Amino acid sequence: NLDSMGWYDQNSGSTTHAVAQKQPNARGLYDMHGNVWEWVQDWYGDYPTGSVTDPTGPYSGSGRVLRGGSGPDLARLCRSAIRLYGSPGLRGDPLGLRLAFAEVIR
């Protein structure tokens, strides 16, 4: 249910919101749908044909991938599978990124 897990045009007031104000998904991740478009590492390109496990984008390009939708967007655009692209210098309120790290076990 997007209302309980994400911010979109019907509940965001067309603004961004602090992290973790909605319920997490089944993996415990917050804000995977809506709130801000998130930059990812991949350059934008066509999807490969055929079956691929963990595909990556091209090695270079003019646009980086953005995923997830933002608060002002329609509900159908607020999902982690949707993608857009933008120039790496693009800035604005509905854009962000997700910092992640892996715990080192010694």
Gaussian input, Z-matrix of N, CA and C with variables (Angstrom, degrees):
# hf/3-21g

backbone

0 1
 N
 C     1     B1
 C     2     B2     1     A1
 N     3     B3     2     A2     1     D1
 C     4     B4     3     A3     2     D2
 C     5     B5     4     A4     3     D3
 N     6     B6     5     A5     4     D4
 C     7     B7     6     A6     5     D5
 C     8     B8     7     A7     6     D6
 N     9     B9     8     A8     7     D7
 C    10    B10     9     A9     8     D8
 C    11    B11    10    A10     9     D9
 N    12    B12    11    A11    10    D10
 C    13    B13    12    A12    11    D11
 C    14    B14    13    A13    12    D12
 N    15    B15    14    A14    13    D13
 C    16    B16    15    A15    14    D14
 C    17    B17    16    A16    15    D15
 N    18    B18    17    A17    16    D16
 C    19    B19    18    A18    17    D17
 C    20    B20    19    A19    18    D18
 N    21    B21    20    A20    19    D19
 C    22    B22    21    A21    20    D20
 C    23    B23    22    A22    21    D21
 N    24    B24    23    A23    22    D22
 C    25    B25    24    A24    23    D23
 C    26    B26    25    A25    24    D24
 N    27    B27    26    A26    25    D25
 C    28    B28    27    A27    26    D26
 C    29    B29    28    A28    27    D27
 N    30    B30    29    A29    28    D28
 C    31    B31    30    A30    29    D29
 C    32    B32    31    A31    30    D30
 N    33    B33    32    A32    31    D31
 C    34    B34    33    A33    32    D32
 C    35    B35    34    A34    33    D33
 N    36    B36    35    A35    34    D34
 C    37    B37    36    A36    35    D35
 C    38    B38    37    A37    36    D36
 N    39    B39    38    A38    37    D37
 C    40    B40    39    A39    38    D38
 C    41    B41    40    A40    39    D39
 N    42    B42    41    A41    40    D40
 C    43    B43    42    A42    41    D41
 C    44    B44    43    A43    42    D42
 N    45    B45    44    A44    43    D43
 C    46    B46    45    A45    44    D44
 C    47    B47    46    A46    45    D45
 N    48    B48    47    A47    46    D46
 C    49    B49    48    A48    47    D47
 C    50    B50    49    A49    48    D48
 N    51    B51    50    A50    49    D49
 C    52    B52    51    A51    50    D50
 C    53    B53    52    A52    51    D51
 N    54    B54    53    A53    52    D52
 C    55    B55    54    A54    53    D53
 C    56    B56    55    A55    54    D54
 N    57    B57    56    A56    55    D55
 C    58    B58    57    A57    56    D56
 C    59    B59    58    A58    57    D57
 N    60    B60    59    A59    58    D58
 C    61    B61    60    A60    59    D59
 C    62    B62    61    A61    60    D60
 N    63    B63    62    A62    61    D61
 C    64    B64    63    A63    62    D62
 C    65    B65    64    A64    63    D63
 N    66    B66    65    A65    64    D64
 C    67    B67    66    A66    65    D65
 C    68    B68    67    A67    66    D66
 N    69    B69    68    A68    67    D67
 C    70    B70    69    A69    68    D68
 C    71    B71    70    A70    69    D69
 N    72    B72    71    A71    70    D70
 C    73    B73    72    A72    71    D71
 C    74    B74    73    A73    72    D72
 N    75    B75    74    A74    73    D73
 C    76    B76    75    A75    74    D74
 C    77    B77    76    A76    75    D75
 N    78    B78    77    A77    76    D76
 C    79    B79    78    A78    77    D77
 C    80    B80    79    A79    78    D78
 N    81    B81    80    A80    79    D79
 C    82    B82    81    A81    80    D80
 C    83    B83    82    A82    81    D81
 N    84    B84    83    A83    82    D82
 C    85    B85    84    A84    83    D83
 C    86    B86    85    A85    84    D84
 N    87    B87    86    A86    85    D85
 C    88    B88    87    A87    86    D86
 C    89    B89    88    A88    87    D87
 N    90    B90    89    A89    88    D88
 C    91    B91    90    A90    89    D89
 C    92    B92    91    A91    90    D90
 N    93    B93    92    A92    91    D91
 C    94    B94    93    A93    92    D92
 C    95    B95    94    A94    93    D93
 N    96    B96    95    A95    94    D94
 C    97    B97    96    A96    95    D95
 C    98    B98    97    A97    96    D96
 N    99    B99    98    A98    97    D97
 C   100   B100    99    A99    98    D98
 C   101   B101   100   A100    99    D99
 N   102   B102   101   A101   100   D100
 C   103   B103   102   A102   101   D101
 C   104   B104   103   A103   102   D102
 N   105   B105   104   A104   103   D103
 C   106   B106   105   A105   104   D104
 C   107   B107   106   A106   105   D105
 N   108   B108   107   A107   106   D106
 C   109   B109   108   A108   107   D107
 C   110   B110   109   A109   108   D108
 N   111   B111   110   A110   109   D109
 C   112   B112   111   A111   110   D110
 C   113   B113   112   A112   111   D111
 N   114   B114   113   A113   112   D112
 C   115   B115   114   A114   113   D113
 C   116   B116   115   A115   114   D114
 N   117   B117   116   A116   115   D115
 C   118   B118   117   A117   116   D116
 C   119   B119   118   A118   117   D117
 N   120   B120   119   A119   118   D118
 C   121   B121   120   A120   119   D119
 C   122   B122   121   A121   120   D120
 N   123   B123   122   A122   121   D121
 C   124   B124   123   A123   122   D122
 C   125   B125   124   A124   123   D123
 N   126   B126   125   A125   124   D124
 C   127   B127   126   A126   125   D125
 C   128   B128   127   A127   126   D126
 N   129   B129   128   A128   127   D127
 C   130   B130   129   A129   128   D128
 C   131   B131   130   A130   129   D129
 N   132   B132   131   A131   130   D130
 C   133   B133   132   A132   131   D131
 C   134   B134   133   A133   132   D132
 N   135   B135   134   A134   133   D133
 C   136   B136   135   A135   134   D134
 C   137   B137   136   A136   135   D135
 N   138   B138   137   A137   136   D136
 C   139   B139   138   A138   137   D137
 C   140   B140   139   A139   138   D138
 N   141   B141   140   A140   139   D139
 C   142   B142   141   A141   140   D140
 C   143   B143   142   A142   141   D141
 N   144   B144   143   A143   142   D142
 C   145   B145   144   A144   143   D143
 C   146   B146   145   A145   144   D144
 N   147   B147   146   A146   145   D145
 C   148   B148   147   A147   146   D146
 C   149   B149   148   A148   147   D147
 N   150   B150   149   A149   148   D148
 C   151   B151   150   A150   149   D149
 C   152   B152   151   A151   150   D150
 N   153   B153   152   A152   151   D151
 C   154   B154   153   A153   152   D152
 C   155   B155   154   A154   153   D153
 N   156   B156   155   A155   154   D154
 C   157   B157   156   A156   155   D155
 C   158   B158   157   A157   156   D156
 N   159   B159   158   A158   157   D157
 C   160   B160   159   A159   158   D158
 C   161   B161   160   A160   159   D159
 N   162   B162   161   A161   160   D160
 C   163   B163   162   A162   161   D161
 C   164   B164   163   A163   162   D162
 N   165   B165   164   A164   163   D163
 C   166   B166   165   A165   164   D164
 C   167   B167   166   A166   165   D165
 N   168   B168   167   A167   166   D166
 C   169   B169   168   A168   167   D167
 C   170   B170   169   A169   168   D168
 N   171   B171   170   A170   169   D169
 C   172   B172   171   A171   170   D170
 C   173   B173   172   A172   171   D171
 N   174   B174   173   A173   172   D172
 C   175   B175   174   A174   173   D173
 C   176   B176   175   A175   174   D174
 N   177   B177   176   A176   175   D175
 C   178   B178   177   A177   176   D176
 C   179   B179   178   A178   177   D177
 N   180   B180   179   A179   178   D178
 C   181   B181   180   A180   179   D179
 C   182   B182   181   A181   180   D180
 N   183   B183   182   A182   181   D181
 C   184   B184   183   A183   182   D182
 C   185   B185   184   A184   183   D183
 N   186   B186   185   A185   184   D184
 C   187   B187   186   A186   185   D185
 C   188   B188   187   A187   186   D186
 N   189   B189   188   A188   187   D187
 C   190   B190   189   A189   188   D188
 C   191   B191   190   A190   189   D189
 N   192   B192   191   A191   190   D190
 C   193   B193   192   A192   191   D191
 C   194   B194   193   A193   192   D192
 N   195   B195   194   A194   193   D193
 C   196   B196   195   A195   194   D194
 C   197   B197   196   A196   195   D195
 N   198   B198   197   A197   196   D196
 C   199   B199   198   A198   197   D197
 C   200   B200   199   A199   198   D198
 N   201   B201   200   A200   199   D199
 C   202   B202   201   A201   200   D200
 C   203   B203   202   A202   201   D201
 N   204   B204   203   A203   202   D202
 C   205   B205   204   A204   203   D203
 C   206   B206   205   A205   204   D204
 N   207   B207   206   A206   205   D205
 C   208   B208   207   A207   206   D206
 C   209   B209   208   A208   207   D207
 N   210   B210   209   A209   208   D208
 C   211   B211   210   A210   209   D209
 C   212   B212   211   A211   210   D210
 N   213   B213   212   A212   211   D211
 C   214   B214   213   A213   212   D212
 C   215   B215   214   A214   213   D213
 N   216   B216   215   A215   214   D214
 C   217   B217   216   A216   215   D215
 C   218   B218   217   A217   216   D216
 N   219   B219   218   A218   217   D217
 C   220   B220   219   A219   218   D218
 C   221   B221   220   A220   219   D219
 N   222   B222   221   A221   220   D220
 C   223   B223   222   A222   221   D221
 C   224   B224   223   A223   222   D222
 N   225   B225   224   A224   223   D223
 C   226   B226   225   A225   224   D224
 C   227   B227   226   A226   225   D225
 N   228   B228   227   A227   226   D226
 C   229   B229   228   A228   227   D227
 C   230   B230   229   A229   228   D228
 N   231   B231   230   A230   229   D229
 C   232   B232   231   A231   230   D230
 C   233   B233   232   A232   231   D231
 N   234   B234   233   A233   232   D232
 C   235   B235   234   A234   233   D233
 C   236   B236   235   A235   234   D234
 N   237   B237   236   A236   235   D235
 C   238   B238   237   A237   236   D236
 C   239   B239   238   A238   237   D237
 N   240   B240   239   A239   238   D238
 C   241   B241   240   A240   239   D239
 C   242   B242   241   A241   240   D240
 N   243   B243   242   A242   241   D241
 C   244   B244   243   A243   242   D242
 C   245   B245   244   A244   243   D243
 N   246   B246   245   A245   244   D244
 C   247   B247   246   A246   245   D245
 C   248   B248   247   A247   246   D246
 N   249   B249   248   A248   247   D247
 C   250   B250   249   A249   248   D248
 C   251   B251   250   A250   249   D249
 N   252   B252   251   A251   250   D250
 C   253   B253   252   A252   251   D251
 C   254   B254   253   A253   252   D252
 N   255   B255   254   A254   253   D253
 C   256   B256   255   A255   254   D254
 C   257   B257   256   A256   255   D255
 N   258   B258   257   A257   256   D256
 C   259   B259   258   A258   257   D257
 C   260   B260   259   A259   258   D258
 N   261   B261   260   A260   259   D259
 C   262   B262   261   A261   260   D260
 C   263   B263   262   A262   261   D261
 N   264   B264   263   A263   262   D262
 C   265   B265   264   A264   263   D263
 C   266   B266   265   A265   264   D264
 N   267   B267   266   A266   265   D265
 C   268   B268   267   A267   266   D266
 C   269   B269   268   A268   267   D267
 N   270   B270   269   A269   268   D268
 C   271   B271   270   A270   269   D269
 C   272   B272   271   A271   270   D270
 N   273   B273   272   A272   271   D271
 C   274   B274   273   A273   272   D272
 C   275   B275   274   A274   273   D273
 N   276   B276   275   A275   274   D274
 C   277   B277   276   A276   275   D275
 C   278   B278   277   A277   276   D276
 N   279   B279   278   A278   277   D277
 C   280   B280   279   A279   278   D278
 C   281   B281   280   A280   279   D279
 N   282   B282   281   A281   280   D280
 C   283   B283   282   A282   281   D281
 C   284   B284   283   A283   282   D282
 N   285   B285   284   A284   283   D283
 C   286   B286   285   A285   284   D284
 C   287   B287   286   A286   285   D285
 N   288   B288   287   A287   286   D286
 C   289   B289   288   A288   287   D287
 C   290   B290   289   A289   288   D288
 N   291   B291   290   A290   289   D289
 C   292   B292   291   A291   290   D290
 C   293   B293   292   A292   291   D291
 N   294   B294   293   A293   292   D292
 C   295   B295   294   A294   293   D293
 C   296   B296   295   A295   294   D294
 N   297   B297   296   A296   295   D295
 C   298   B298   297   A297   296   D296
 C   299   B299   298   A298   297   D297
 N   300   B300   299   A299   298   D298
 C   301   B301   300   A300   299   D299
 C   302   B302   301   A301   300   D300
 N   303   B303   302   A302   301   D301
 C   304   B304   303   A303   302   D302
 C   305   B305   304   A304   303   D303
 N   306   B306   305   A305   304   D304
 C   307   B307   306   A306   305   D305
 C   308   B308   307   A307   306   D306
 N   309   B309   308   A308   307   D307
 C   310   B310   309   A309   308   D308
 C   311   B311   310   A310   309   D309
 N   312   B312   311   A311   310   D310
 C   313   B313   312   A312   311   D311
 C   314   B314   313   A313   312   D312
 N   315   B315   314   A314   313   D313
 C   316   B316   315   A315   314   D314
 C   317   B317   316   A316   315   D315

   B1=1.4439
   B2=1.5239
   B3=1.3152
   B4=1.4631
   B5=1.5242
   B6=1.3222
   B7=1.4686
   B8=1.5236
   B9=1.3219
   B10=1.4655
   B11=1.5237
   B12=1.3522
   B13=1.4647
   B14=1.5204
   B15=1.3343
   B16=1.4593
   B17=1.5128
   B18=1.3224
   B19=1.4670
   B20=1.5247
   B21=1.3205
   B22=1.4639
   B23=1.5209
   B24=1.3301
   B25=1.4713
   B26=1.5262
   B27=1.3187
   B28=1.4625
   B29=1.5291
   B30=1.3440
   B31=1.4672
   B32=1.5301
   B33=1.3165
   B34=1.4704
   B35=1.5219
   B36=1.3248
   B37=1.4552
   B38=1.5189
   B39=1.3386
   B40=1.4759
   B41=1.5233
   B42=1.3135
   B43=1.4610
   B44=1.5255
   B45=1.3127
   B46=1.4622
   B47=1.5256
   B48=1.3134
   B49=1.4645
   B50=1.5209
   B51=1.3191
   B52=1.4637
   B53=1.5284
   B54=1.3027
   B55=1.4635
   B56=1.5330
   B57=1.3246
   B58=1.4696
   B59=1.5266
   B60=1.3245
   B61=1.4628
   B62=1.5312
   B63=1.3185
   B64=1.4632
   B65=1.5265
   B66=1.3201
   B67=1.4609
   B68=1.5307
   B69=1.3455
   B70=1.4685
   B71=1.5284
   B72=1.3388
   B73=1.4629
   B74=1.5316
   B75=1.3227
   B76=1.4668
   B77=1.5279
   B78=1.3188
   B79=1.4668
   B80=1.5236
   B81=1.3165
   B82=1.4551
   B83=1.5166
   B84=1.3379
   B85=1.4653
   B86=1.5239
   B87=1.3073
   B88=1.4579
   B89=1.5298
   B90=1.3078
   B91=1.4682
   B92=1.5290
   B93=1.3169
   B94=1.4626
   B95=1.5285
   B96=1.3163
   B97=1.4649
   B98=1.5189
   B99=1.3243
   B100=1.4540
   B101=1.5202
   B102=1.3070
   B103=1.4659
   B104=1.5207
   B105=1.3281
   B106=1.4691
   B107=1.5278
   B108=1.3367
   B109=1.4620
   B110=1.5205
   B111=1.3183
   B112=1.4610
   B113=1.5280
   B114=1.3314
   B115=1.4639
   B116=1.5201
   B117=1.3256
   B118=1.4626
   B119=1.5237
   B120=1.3082
   B121=1.4673
   B122=1.5254
   B123=1.3184
   B124=1.4664
   B125=1.5258
   B126=1.3242
   B127=1.4587
   B128=1.5151
   B129=1.3252
   B130=1.4567
   B131=1.5244
   B132=1.3155
   B133=1.4538
   B134=1.5151
   B135=1.3215
   B136=1.4549
   B137=1.5206
   B138=1.3268
   B139=1.4571
   B140=1.5259
   B141=1.3374
   B142=1.4649
   B143=1.5267
   B144=1.3163
   B145=1.4578
   B146=1.5194
   B147=1.3066
   B148=1.4500
   B149=1.5209
   B150=1.3077
   B151=1.4583
   B152=1.5273
   B153=1.3264
   B154=1.4617
   B155=1.5219
   B156=1.3194
   B157=1.4585
   B158=1.5123
   B159=1.3175
   B160=1.4648
   B161=1.5314
   B162=1.3351
   B163=1.4690
   B164=1.5265
   B165=1.3000
   B166=1.4632
   B167=1.5179
   B168=1.3111
   B169=1.4556
   B170=1.5127
   B171=1.3340
   B172=1.4638
   B173=1.5329
   B174=1.3215
   B175=1.4711
   B176=1.5224
   B177=1.3292
   B178=1.4626
   B179=1.5204
   B180=1.3190
   B181=1.4488
   B182=1.5140
   B183=1.3183
   B184=1.4648
   B185=1.5187
   B186=1.3318
   B187=1.4594
   B188=1.5122
   B189=1.3269
   B190=1.4653
   B191=1.5289
   B192=1.3222
   B193=1.4622
   B194=1.5293
   B195=1.3264
   B196=1.4637
   B197=1.5204
   B198=1.3352
   B199=1.4694
   B200=1.5260
   B201=1.3275
   B202=1.4493
   B203=1.5098
   B204=1.3132
   B205=1.4579
   B206=1.5182
   B207=1.3300
   B208=1.4636
   B209=1.5221
   B210=1.3092
   B211=1.4562
   B212=1.5139
   B213=1.3327
   B214=1.4663
   B215=1.5339
   B216=1.3394
   B217=1.4672
   B218=1.5259
   B219=1.3322
   B220=1.4591
   B221=1.5225
   B222=1.3232
   B223=1.4644
   B224=1.5283
   B225=1.3298
   B226=1.4719
   B227=1.5259
   B228=1.3286
   B229=1.4645
   B230=1.5279
   B231=1.3186
   B232=1.4688
   B233=1.5197
   B234=1.3064
   B235=1.4665
   B236=1.5176
   B237=1.3069
   B238=1.4635
   B239=1.5225
   B240=1.3263
   B241=1.4620
   B242=1.5278
   B243=1.3138
   B244=1.4683
   B245=1.5184
   B246=1.3246
   B247=1.4638
   B248=1.5165
   B249=1.2947
   B250=1.4579
   B251=1.5163
   B252=1.3181
   B253=1.4570
   B254=1.5136
   B255=1.3239
   B256=1.4521
   B257=1.5075
   B258=1.3117
   B259=1.4615
   B260=1.5246
   B261=1.3364
   B262=1.4661
   B263=1.5295
   B264=1.3218
   B265=1.4599
   B266=1.5230
   B267=1.3301
   B268=1.4574
   B269=1.5255
   B270=1.3283
   B271=1.4631
   B272=1.5133
   B273=1.3215
   B274=1.4548
   B275=1.5122
   B276=1.3230
   B277=1.4622
   B278=1.5229
   B279=1.3322
   B280=1.4590
   B281=1.5305
   B282=1.3304
   B283=1.4677
   B284=1.5196
   B285=1.3208
   B286=1.4583
   B287=1.5089
   B288=1.2994
   B289=1.4572
   B290=1.5071
   B291=1.3112
   B292=1.4594
   B293=1.5163
   B294=1.3075
   B295=1.4593
   B296=1.5182
   B297=1.3084
   B298=1.4575
   B299=1.5190
   B300=1.2986
   B301=1.4558
   B302=1.5138
   B303=1.3016
   B304=1.4547
   B305=1.5227
   B306=1.3041
   B307=1.4551
   B308=1.5260
   B309=1.3106
   B310=1.4611
   B311=1.5219
   B312=1.3116
   B313=1.4652
   B314=1.5138
   B315=1.3017
   B316=1.4717
   B317=1.4938
   A1=109.03
   A2=117.17
   A3=121.79
   A4=112.26
   A5=118.63
   A6=119.93
   A7=112.28
   A8=117.18
   A9=119.83
   A10=113.21
   A11=117.52
   A12=119.97
   A13=115.21
   A14=118.70
   A15=118.56
   A16=114.06
   A17=114.16
   A18=122.69
   A19=109.10
   A20=116.81
   A21=122.23
   A22=108.50
   A23=117.73
   A24=120.50
   A25=114.78
   A26=118.82
   A27=120.92
   A28=114.48
   A29=118.37
   A30=118.37
   A31=114.33
   A32=118.42
   A33=120.50
   A34=114.71
   A35=117.58
   A36=119.60
   A37=111.56
   A38=116.53
   A39=123.89
   A40=113.20
   A41=116.32
   A42=120.93
   A43=109.76
   A44=117.13
   A45=121.02
   A46=109.51
   A47=115.34
   A48=121.64
   A49=110.42
   A50=116.10
   A51=121.80
   A52=109.52
   A53=115.99
   A54=122.70
   A55=110.61
   A56=115.76
   A57=124.86
   A58=113.66
   A59=118.05
   A60=121.14
   A61=111.12
   A62=116.31
   A63=122.69
   A64=108.45
   A65=116.91
   A66=121.73
   A67=111.04
   A68=118.51
   A69=120.57
   A70=110.30
   A71=115.13
   A72=118.88
   A73=109.34
   A74=117.27
   A75=121.79
   A76=112.81
   A77=118.02
   A78=121.79
   A79=112.56
   A80=116.51
   A81=120.73
   A82=114.51
   A83=117.56
   A84=121.68
   A85=110.19
   A86=115.98
   A87=121.77
   A88=110.99
   A89=115.26
   A90=122.83
   A91=114.32
   A92=116.77
   A93=120.37
   A94=111.56
   A95=117.16
   A96=122.10
   A97=109.15
   A98=116.58
   A99=120.79
   A100=112.96
   A101=116.06
   A102=127.39
   A103=111.24
   A104=119.66
   A105=121.49
   A106=109.59
   A107=116.41
   A108=121.22
   A109=106.48
   A110=117.79
   A111=121.47
   A112=111.07
   A113=114.88
   A114=120.63
   A115=108.67
   A116=116.64
   A117=121.37
   A118=108.67
   A119=117.21
   A120=121.86
   A121=113.74
   A122=118.18
   A123=121.49
   A124=114.04
   A125=114.40
   A126=121.10
   A127=106.28
   A128=117.41
   A129=121.56
   A130=110.10
   A131=116.37
   A132=122.73
   A133=109.61
   A134=116.45
   A135=120.84
   A136=109.62
   A137=115.96
   A138=119.94
   A139=109.03
   A140=117.53
   A141=119.40
   A142=110.27
   A143=115.94
   A144=120.03
   A145=108.15
   A146=116.69
   A147=120.64
   A148=111.67
   A149=114.93
   A150=122.10
   A151=111.04
   A152=116.75
   A153=122.14
   A154=108.30
   A155=117.11
   A156=121.72
   A157=109.08
   A158=116.54
   A159=123.66
   A160=112.09
   A161=117.55
   A162=119.93
   A163=111.94
   A164=115.42
   A165=121.30
   A166=107.73
   A167=115.90
   A168=120.44
   A169=110.67
   A170=117.19
   A171=120.95
   A172=111.02
   A173=116.74
   A174=122.06
   A175=113.14
   A176=117.43
   A177=120.74
   A178=108.40
   A179=116.31
   A180=120.28
   A181=110.77
   A182=115.87
   A183=119.78
   A184=112.16
   A185=117.66
   A186=120.31
   A187=112.17
   A188=115.66
   A189=121.77
   A190=108.83
   A191=115.45
   A192=121.42
   A193=110.99
   A194=114.70
   A195=124.39
   A196=106.98
   A197=117.77
   A198=121.15
   A199=112.07
   A200=115.30
   A201=122.19
   A202=119.08
   A203=119.51
   A204=120.80
   A205=112.31
   A206=116.33
   A207=120.63
   A208=110.56
   A209=116.34
   A210=122.38
   A211=115.67
   A212=119.57
   A213=119.41
   A214=114.66
   A215=118.32
   A216=121.42
   A217=113.09
   A218=114.91
   A219=121.89
   A220=109.70
   A221=116.77
   A222=121.86
   A223=112.05
   A224=118.12
   A225=120.21
   A226=112.80
   A227=118.24
   A228=121.53
   A229=112.76
   A230=117.35
   A231=121.11
   A232=110.89
   A233=115.22
   A234=122.05
   A235=107.99
   A236=116.79
   A237=120.20
   A238=112.99
   A239=118.45
   A240=120.80
   A241=112.98
   A242=118.16
   A243=120.21
   A244=109.32
   A245=117.58
   A246=119.46
   A247=111.29
   A248=114.24
   A249=124.59
   A250=106.35
   A251=116.94
   A252=118.66
   A253=109.27
   A254=114.58
   A255=120.25
   A256=110.49
   A257=115.64
   A258=121.55
   A259=108.39
   A260=118.62
   A261=120.35
   A262=114.58
   A263=119.15
   A264=121.22
   A265=114.13
   A266=117.44
   A267=121.91
   A268=110.97
   A269=116.64
   A270=121.84
   A271=109.24
   A272=116.36
   A273=120.46
   A274=111.39
   A275=115.92
   A276=121.24
   A277=114.41
   A278=120.17
   A279=117.09
   A280=113.80
   A281=118.85
   A282=122.05
   A283=110.10
   A284=116.35
   A285=121.11
   A286=110.55
   A287=115.84
   A288=121.14
   A289=108.68
   A290=115.82
   A291=122.28
   A292=107.83
   A293=115.40
   A294=119.96
   A295=108.46
   A296=116.02
   A297=120.87
   A298=109.02
   A299=115.80
   A300=119.93
   A301=108.71
   A302=114.92
   A303=121.19
   A304=108.23
   A305=115.98
   A306=120.29
   A307=108.91
   A308=116.35
   A309=121.45
   A310=107.62
   A311=115.56
   A312=120.65
   A313=108.03
   A314=116.11
   A315=120.75
   A316=111.38
   D1=112.66
   D2=-176.09
   D3=-61.83
   D4=-34.97
   D5=179.08
   D6=-58.55
   D7=-35.37
   D8=-177.82
   D9=-86.84
   D10=-15.86
   D11=-173.96
   D12=-119.38
   D13=-12.90
   D14=-174.34
   D15=-150.84
   D16=164.18
   D17=177.25
   D18=-103.70
   D19=130.82
   D20=179.48
   D21=-149.10
   D22=-173.83
   D23=-170.79
   D24=-58.21
   D25=-27.42
   D26=-176.69
   D27=-86.34
   D28=-11.59
   D29=-177.85
   D30=-136.61
   D31=-0.82
   D32=-173.14
   D33=-92.83
   D34=-17.34
   D35=-172.18
   D36=66.73
   D37=21.67
   D38=-179.00
   D39=57.25
   D40=35.52
   D41=177.17
   D42=-139.11
   D43=163.05
   D44=176.68
   D45=-82.06
   D46=159.93
   D47=-177.31
   D48=-130.52
   D49=156.17
   D50=177.10
   D51=-58.98
   D52=151.36
   D53=-179.01
   D54=-64.59
   D55=147.61
   D56=172.14
   D57=66.34
   D58=32.15
   D59=174.57
   D60=-88.50
   D61=-11.80
   D62=177.63
   D63=-114.55
   D64=175.93
   D65=-179.77
   D66=-71.30
   D67=148.00
   D68=174.86
   D69=-75.70
   D70=164.50
   D71=174.83
   D72=-80.00
   D73=-174.69
   D74=-177.05
   D75=-61.99
   D76=-21.56
   D77=179.09
   D78=-95.97
   D79=6.01
   D80=178.14
   D81=82.37
   D82=13.02
   D83=-179.40
   D84=-93.94
   D85=136.56
   D86=179.52
   D87=-97.52
   D88=152.27
   D89=169.58
   D90=56.42
   D91=39.84
   D92=176.19
   D93=-79.86
   D94=-14.40
   D95=-177.73
   D96=-127.98
   D97=116.23
   D98=177.93
   D99=81.53
   D100=-163.52
   D101=-175.79
   D102=71.93
   D103=-73.04
   D104=174.83
   D105=-138.44
   D106=147.41
   D107=169.53
   D108=-67.64
   D109=133.47
   D110=-178.08
   D111=-106.34
   D112=128.60
   D113=173.74
   D114=-66.69
   D115=139.51
   D116=171.55
   D117=-122.74
   D118=170.41
   D119=-173.21
   D120=-69.55
   D121=-30.98
   D122=-172.39
   D123=-66.87
   D124=143.33
   D125=165.30
   D126=-76.80
   D127=150.85
   D128=-178.92
   D129=-75.74
   D130=139.76
   D131=175.72
   D132=-167.19
   D133=171.17
   D134=177.34
   D135=-64.69
   D136=147.61
   D137=174.39
   D138=-68.50
   D139=146.55
   D140=176.88
   D141=-68.05
   D142=153.94
   D143=175.83
   D144=-87.48
   D145=152.46
   D146=-179.61
   D147=83.96
   D148=-177.55
   D149=-177.71
   D150=-82.35
   D151=127.73
   D152=179.91
   D153=-137.21
   D154=136.57
   D155=175.03
   D156=-98.76
   D157=127.64
   D158=178.68
   D159=50.55
   D160=61.03
   D161=-178.46
   D162=-67.21
   D163=153.21
   D164=174.28
   D165=-120.03
   D166=161.58
   D167=178.43
   D168=-78.42
   D169=-176.79
   D170=177.62
   D171=-64.21
   D172=165.10
   D173=-178.00
   D174=-74.07
   D175=-16.78
   D176=178.45
   D177=-156.09
   D178=172.17
   D179=178.80
   D180=169.44
   D181=-171.05
   D182=179.82
   D183=-106.47
   D184=-11.14
   D185=-179.28
   D186=-136.07
   D187=139.17
   D188=174.74
   D189=-95.66
   D190=152.92
   D191=-176.79
   D192=-78.35
   D193=140.20
   D194=171.67
   D195=-118.73
   D196=139.43
   D197=-178.51
   D198=-133.69
   D199=156.03
   D200=166.09
   D201=101.91
   D202=-16.43
   D203=-178.51
   D204=79.78
   D205=173.68
   D206=-179.33
   D207=-139.32
   D208=169.94
   D209=-177.69
   D210=-50.78
   D211=-43.73
   D212=-179.45
   D213=-75.45
   D214=-5.51
   D215=-174.26
   D216=-83.27
   D217=156.63
   D218=173.12
   D219=-62.79
   D220=153.13
   D221=-178.72
   D222=-54.87
   D223=-38.33
   D224=-176.91
   D225=-65.43
   D226=-18.01
   D227=177.68
   D228=-92.40
   D229=-8.00
   D230=-175.08
   D231=-98.93
   D232=74.50
   D233=176.60
   D234=-149.64
   D235=150.79
   D236=-173.72
   D237=-68.09
   D238=-20.16
   D239=-179.47
   D240=-79.22
   D241=-17.98
   D242=-178.67
   D243=-76.80
   D244=145.43
   D245=179.66
   D246=-142.64
   D247=146.13
   D248=172.14
   D249=-126.55
   D250=-178.33
   D251=172.24
   D252=-142.17
   D253=156.45
   D254=179.18
   D255=-152.15
   D256=160.25
   D257=174.96
   D258=-61.49
   D259=138.43
   D260=-178.38
   D261=-55.56
   D262=-20.62
   D263=178.47
   D264=-88.46
   D265=-0.94
   D266=-177.86
   D267=-63.78
   D268=134.07
   D269=179.77
   D270=-133.48
   D271=156.46
   D272=176.23
   D273=165.43
   D274=165.40
   D275=-178.13
   D276=-58.51
   D277=-39.07
   D278=-177.06
   D279=-85.01
   D280=16.46
   D281=-178.91
   D282=-115.51
   D283=142.65
   D284=178.84
   D285=-159.39
   D286=-167.89
   D287=175.62
   D288=-149.03
   D289=162.70
   D290=-179.31
   D291=-114.98
   D292=119.45
   D293=175.88
   D294=-85.98
   D295=134.07
   D296=-179.75
   D297=-139.34
   D298=151.24
   D299=176.88
   D300=-145.56
   D301=158.39
   D302=176.49
   D303=-106.66
   D304=134.64
   D305=178.18
   D306=-71.72
   D307=132.70
   D308=177.99
   D309=-91.55
   D310=121.05
   D311=178.83
   D312=-102.01
   D313=123.76
   D314=-179.06
   D315=-110.92

